[in-house]
Amino acid sequence: MFILTFCLLPALTSYITPQSDFSATPVFIDGEKLTFRLRYGIITGGEATTTARKTMLNGREVFHTVLVGKTTGIVDKIYKVHDVYESFFDPVTNLPERAIRNISEGNYRYYDEVDFNQAGMYIISKRKGRVEVPKNTLDMASVLYYVRRLDLNRLKINDIISLDTYFGDSLFPFYIVYKGKETISIGSGQYRCFKFVPIVEPGRVFENNDDMTIWFSDDANKIPVSIKFDILVGSFRCDLVKFENLKYPLTSKIK
């Protein structure tokens, strides 16, 4: 769950330098929590939550965000999944200082802790040791919060946001393509959204490199409202069902 590998994509329109449109003031606050329901076709088989809390790390205040994805019901009995992604990032730059990935999927287990030295442009991983990384490298748990702090209204259709991430023992470029504004209906209501297509790697999970779509709310919060995955064996969605402690009114919700 949330296991994605990203690859280089052909040029579309233009690349966006995130730092130029980045807000030093977070659009989320201490205590924000989002809850999502995971569905495979008509089957509800999982739940995901994202939480953001302020805490102290190495004597400095940081945001501690936790993404948890787990199976529920009959799916949990067939193939149990409980994945946890944690990120400790600077409240001004949103750049991670520590990331933890704890994966349990069936019989598969994965655990790693990564400390980021942003100034020195390297990370220290419990699994891989020291790895040189580009400037402003993110972990996957911090990406959603980072994108939310960009000025999405300045994007043009087919603009590409390019980010560097360290994920799954390797450095991966992460590209998301802006596809314009769209109103979507999910179980919790109807929302005006910004639509994005991350570029994923075809192969074991995805058939095409545009088989994932993310919708962010078209308001000051820019929270993820829905994520759709078209995979080789079908399609599943992760839809927002509950939100708590948002910084701004959720004006994108129509009904």
C-alpha positions in Angstrom: 0.0 0.0 0.0 1.4 3.3 -1.1 4.4 1.3 -2.6 5.2 3.3 -5.7 8.3 3.5 -8.0 8.8 6.6 -10.2 10.6 7.0 -13.5 11.6 9.7 -15.9 8.8 10.9 -18.2 8.8 12.5 -21.6 8.6 16.3 -21.7 5.0 17.6 -21.7 4.8 21.4 -21.3 7.2 22.9 -18.7 8.9 22.0 -15.4 8.0 23.9 -12.3 10.7 24.7 -9.7 8.7 24.1 -6.5 10.8 26.5 -4.4 9.6 29.5 -6.4 6.0 28.9 -5.6 6.4 27.5 -2.1 4.8 29.0 1.0 7.0 29.2 4.2 3.8 29.2 6.2 2.2 25.7 6.4 -1.5 25.3 5.3 -1.9 22.6 7.9 -1.8 22.8 11.7 -0.9 20.7 14.7 -3.6 18.0 15.1 -4.8 17.8 11.5 -6.1 14.3 10.7 -7.5 12.9 7.5 -9.2 9.5 7.2 -9.7 7.7 3.9 -11.5 4.5 2.9 -9.9 2.2 0.4 -12.0 0.4 -2.1 -11.2 -2.3 -4.7 -14.2 -2.1 -7.1 -17.2 -2.5 -4.9 -15.3 -4.0 -2.1 -14.2 -1.8 0.9 -11.0 -3.4 2.0 -8.9 -0.9 3.9 -8.4 2.4 5.7 -5.7 5.0 5.6 -5.0 8.0 7.9 -2.7 10.9 7.8 -1.9 12.9 10.9 0.3 16.0 11.5 1.6 16.8 15.0 4.2 19.2 16.2 7.0 17.6 18.2 10.7 18.1 19.1 13.6 16.5 17.3 17.2 17.1 18.2 16.1 20.2 20.2 14.1 21.8 17.4 10.4 21.9 16.7 9.3 19.9 13.7 6.1 18.5 12.2 5.7 14.8 12.7 3.4 13.3 10.1 2.3 9.7 10.1 0.6 7.9 7.2 -0.9 4.6 8.0 -2.5 2.2 5.5 -4.1 -1.1 6.6 -6.5 -3.7 5.3 -9.9 -4.3 7.0 -12.7 -6.9 7.0 -12.4 -9.9 4.8 -9.5 -8.5 2.8 -7.5 -8.3 6.1 -8.1 -12.0 6.6 -7.0 -12.9 3.1 -3.9 -10.7 2.9 -3.1 -8.5 5.9 -1.4 -5.2 5.3 -0.3 -2.7 7.9 2.1 0.0 6.5 3.4 3.0 8.4 5.3 6.0 6.9 6.6 8.7 9.2 8.3 11.9 8.4 9.8 14.6 10.7 10.2 17.8 8.7 11.1 21.4 9.2 7.9 23.6 9.7 9.3 26.3 7.4 11.0 24.4 4.6 9.0 21.2 4.8 12.3 19.3 4.2 12.6 16.1 6.2 15.1 15.5 8.9 14.1 11.9 9.6 11.9 9.4 7.9 10.7 5.9 9.1 9.1 3.3 6.9 7.6 0.2 8.6 6.0 -2.2 6.2 4.0 -5.4 6.9 2.3 -7.0 3.9 1.4 -10.7 4.1 4.8 -12.3 4.9 6.8 -9.4 3.7 8.5 -7.1 6.2 10.6 -3.9 5.6 11.9 -1.4 8.1 14.2 1.5 7.7 15.1 4.8 9.5 16.7 7.5 7.4 18.3 10.7 8.8 18.6 13.6 6.3 21.5 16.0 6.3 20.0 18.7 4.0 23.0 21.0 4.2 25.5 18.2 3.5 23.2 16.7 0.8 23.3 13.2 2.1 21.2 10.7 4.1 22.1 8.1 6.6 20.0 4.9 6.3 19.9 2.0 8.7 19.7 -0.3 5.7 22.0 1.4 3.2 24.3 3.6 5.2 25.4 7.0 3.8 23.9 7.9 0.4 24.5 11.2 -1.5 21.3 13.0 -2.5 20.4 16.2 -4.3 19.5 19.4 -2.6 16.0 19.5 -1.1 15.4 15.8 -1.1 12.1 14.6 0.3 10.8 11.4 1.7 7.5 10.0 0.4 5.5 10.8 3.6 6.5 14.5 3.3 5.6 14.9 -0.4 1.9 15.3 0.0 2.4 18.1 2.6 5.1 19.7 0.5 2.8 19.9 -2.6 0.0 21.4 -0.5 2.3 24.4 0.2 2.7 25.2 -3.5 0.7 27.9 -5.2 -1.4 25.5 -7.3 -3.4 28.3 -8.9 -0.4 29.4 -10.9 -0.1 26.1 -12.7 -1.0 25.6 -16.3 -2.4 22.3 -17.7 0.4 19.8 -18.3 2.9 21.7 -16.1 5.1 19.3 -14.3 6.2 19.5 -10.6 9.5 17.8 -10.3 10.7 16.6 -6.8 13.6 14.4 -5.6 12.7 11.7 -3.1 14.6 9.0 -1.2 12.3 6.0 -1.1 12.8 2.2 -0.8 16.6 2.3 -0.5 17.0 4.4 -3.5 16.8 8.0 -4.9 13.8 8.5 -7.1 12.7 11.6 -9.1 9.0 12.2 -8.5 7.0 13.9 -11.2 3.4 15.0 -11.0 1.6 16.4 -14.0 -1.1 19.0 -13.5 -4.3 18.2 -15.4 -6.5 21.2 -14.4 -9.5 21.7 -12.1 -12.2 19.1 -11.8 -15.3 18.5 -9.6 -15.5 15.0 -8.2 -18.2 13.1 -6.2 -17.2 10.6 -3.6 -19.0 9.1 -0.6 -18.4 12.0 1.7 -19.6 14.6 -0.8 -18.8 16.7 -3.9 -15.6 18.6 -4.1 -13.9 21.1 -6.4 -10.4 19.9 -6.9 -7.0 20.3 -8.5 -6.2 17.1 -10.5 -2.7 15.6 -10.8 -1.3 12.5 -12.4 2.0 11.3 -10.9 4.2 9.5 -13.4 4.6 5.8 -12.2 6.8 3.0 -13.6 4.9 0.5 -15.7 5.6 -3.1 -14.9 4.9 -5.3 -11.9 2.0 -3.1 -10.6 1.0 -0.5 -13.2 0.4 -1.0 -16.9 0.9 2.6 -18.0 2.9 5.5 -16.5 -0.2 7.6 -15.9 -2.2 5.0 -14.0 -2.4 7.0 -10.8 -4.5 10.2 -10.2 -4.6 12.5 -7.1 -7.2 15.1 -6.5 -6.4 18.0 -4.0 -9.2 20.2 -2.6 -9.4 23.6 -4.4 -9.3 25.7 -1.3 -6.6 27.0 1.1 -6.1 23.6 2.7 -5.4 21.7 -0.5 -6.0 18.4 1.2 -5.9 15.1 -0.8 -9.6 14.2 -1.5 -9.2 11.1 -3.6 -6.4 8.9 -5.0 -7.1 6.4 -7.8 -4.8 3.5 -8.8 -5.3 1.7 -12.1 -3.3 -1.5 -11.6 -2.8 -4.6 -13.7 -5.5 -6.5 -11.8 -8.1 -3.7 -11.6 -8.7 -0.4 -10.0 -8.9 0.8 -6.5 -9.6 4.2 -4.8 -8.7 5.9 -1.6 -11.4 8.4 -0.8 -11.6 11.0 2.0 -14.3 10.1 4.6 -13.4 12.4 7.5 -11.3 15.5 8.2 -10.3 17.0 11.6 -8.6 20.2 12.7 -8.2 21.8 9.3 -6.5 25.2 9.3 -9.1 26.8 6.9 -12.7 26.2 6.0 -13.2 23.4 3.4 -14.8 25.7 0.9 -14.2 23.3 -1.9 -16.9 21.0 -0.6 -20.0 21.7 -2.5 -22.4 19.3 -0.7 
